[in-house]
Amino acid sequence: MPEAKVRTGGTGVQLAAEYFHGYAVVGLLAVVGVLFVAVAFAAGRLLRPVVPTPEKLLTYECGVDPVGEGWAHTQVRYYVYAFLYVIFAVDSVFLFPWATVFAAPGYGAATLVEMFLFLGFLAVGLLYAWKKGVLEWT
């Protein structure tokens, strides 16, 4: 029955050894993962052919040779649409856990009010974007 003694109150050294055993496994797995990635990168560097040519050193974009200067102006509206997408994606991420907590006993009214506040803030932001004309595609 030495196992029962260790689990119920063995010496401090035994308890520490059991405690750190779990961390040692995680640490060993992390080291193996880092080594795996390092070996893969080293093998790729050693095995790839290195023959630099002027064509390979050109900037490649969609199969078209670069013409003009490298600086291009981007419309801000694309960033706004991306930002709106992120807002609604985050909204959906918060809706799923809310739905599970809402069903738990004792949390219904509080979580319902919190979710309506959250959706209200999102609605105010969307209304502001609509009033500013951000949602108009021109």
SVG drawing of the C-alpha trace seen along z (x, -y; Angstrom):
<svg xmlns="http://www.w3.org/2000/svg" viewBox="-35 -61 58 63">
<polyline fill="none" stroke="black" stroke-width="0.4" points="0.0,0.0 2.8,-2.5 0.8,-4.2 -2.1,-5.0 0.4,-6.5 1.9,-8.8 -1.5,-9.9 -2.9,-10.7 0.0,-12.4 3.5,-11.1 6.6,-13.1 7.1,-16.5 9.7,-15.2 7.3,-12.6 4.5,-15.2 6.8,-17.6 8.0,-14.8 4.4,-13.9 3.5,-17.6 6.4,-18.4 6.0,-15.1 3.1,-16.6 5.0,-19.7 8.0,-17.6 5.9,-15.8 4.5,-19.0 8.1,-20.5 9.5,-17.5 6.7,-17.6 7.4,-21.3 11.1,-20.6 10.4,-17.8 8.0,-20.1 10.7,-22.9 13.3,-20.4 11.0,-19.0 10.4,-22.4 14.1,-23.3 15.1,-20.1 12.5,-20.7 13.8,-24.2 17.4,-23.0 16.6,-20.2 14.8,-22.5 17.7,-25.0 20.2,-22.2 18.2,-20.5 16.9,-23.4 18.7,-24.6 20.2,-28.1 20.6,-29.6 19.8,-33.3 18.9,-34.8 17.6,-38.3 14.2,-36.9 14.0,-35.2 15.0,-38.5 12.1,-40.4 9.0,-41.2 6.3,-38.8 2.7,-39.8 -0.1,-37.8 2.1,-36.8 2.5,-40.4 5.9,-42.0 6.2,-45.0 5.7,-48.3 6.1,-51.7 6.9,-52.5 6.3,-50.0 4.0,-52.3 0.3,-51.8 -2.6,-53.7 -5.3,-51.5 -8.8,-52.7 -9.7,-53.0 -13.2,-51.6 -11.7,-48.1 -10.3,-48.4 -13.6,-49.5 -15.4,-46.5 -12.7,-44.2 -13.1,-45.9 -16.9,-45.5 -16.4,-41.8 -14.1,-41.4 -16.7,-43.1 -19.5,-40.7 -17.1,-37.7 -16.3,-38.6 -20.0,-39.0 -20.7,-35.5 -17.8,-34.2 -19.5,-35.7 -23.0,-34.5 -22.3,-30.8 -20.9,-30.7 -23.7,-33.1 -26.3,-30.6 -24.8,-27.8 -24.7,-30.0 -28.2,-31.3 -29.6,-27.8 -28.0,-27.2 -30.3,-27.7 -29.9,-31.0 -28.2,-32.9 -31.1,-33.5 -32.1,-37.1 -28.5,-38.4 -27.1,-37.0 -30.1,-38.1 -29.5,-41.7 -25.8,-41.5 -26.3,-40.1 -28.8,-42.9 -26.3,-45.5 -23.6,-43.8 -25.8,-43.7 -26.9,-47.3 -23.3,-48.5 -22.8,-46.7 -26.1,-48.2 -24.9,-51.7 -21.6,-51.1 -23.4,-49.9 -25.8,-52.8 -22.9,-55.2 -21.1,-53.6 -24.3,-53.8 -24.9,-57.5 -21.3,-58.3 -21.9,-56.7 -19.3,-54.0 -21.6,-51.3 -22.1,-53.0 -20.2,-51.3 -19.0,-53.9"/>
</svg>
